[in-house]
Amino acid sequence: MKEIESGSGDLKTRRKLLAGIGILSLFPLWKTGLFGKKKSVISCAPPEVKETMKVLSQDGQLVEVDMSKIKSFQGKISMEDLQKWVKRQ
């Protein structure tokens, strides 16, 4: 009976040893990236910034316009030009 008991202790030790070797054999796979998370790709292009401006349309509504669509912007108009434009309508 003593031989059977010593054999089961040996079997447990072998199983632990084989389990440890099996776990250690997974480290190279983890290192290569099979089990790791994917790395995110960083875009090199700068983010696209859309500049908008609120302008008054000819029918009197306030409209938001993309600045890239406007060819030339000369600045503020004078009060006199605005009054002429309103009277013309």
URURCOR-V211584 format. One record per helix or strand. SS is the DSSP state (h for helix, s for strand). FROM is the first residue (numbers start at 1). TO is the last residue. Records with the same first field share a line. If there is no record, write none. Layout:
SS = FROM-TO + FROM-TO
This chain:
h = 2-24 + 27-32 + 67-69 + 79-88
s = 52-56 + 62-66
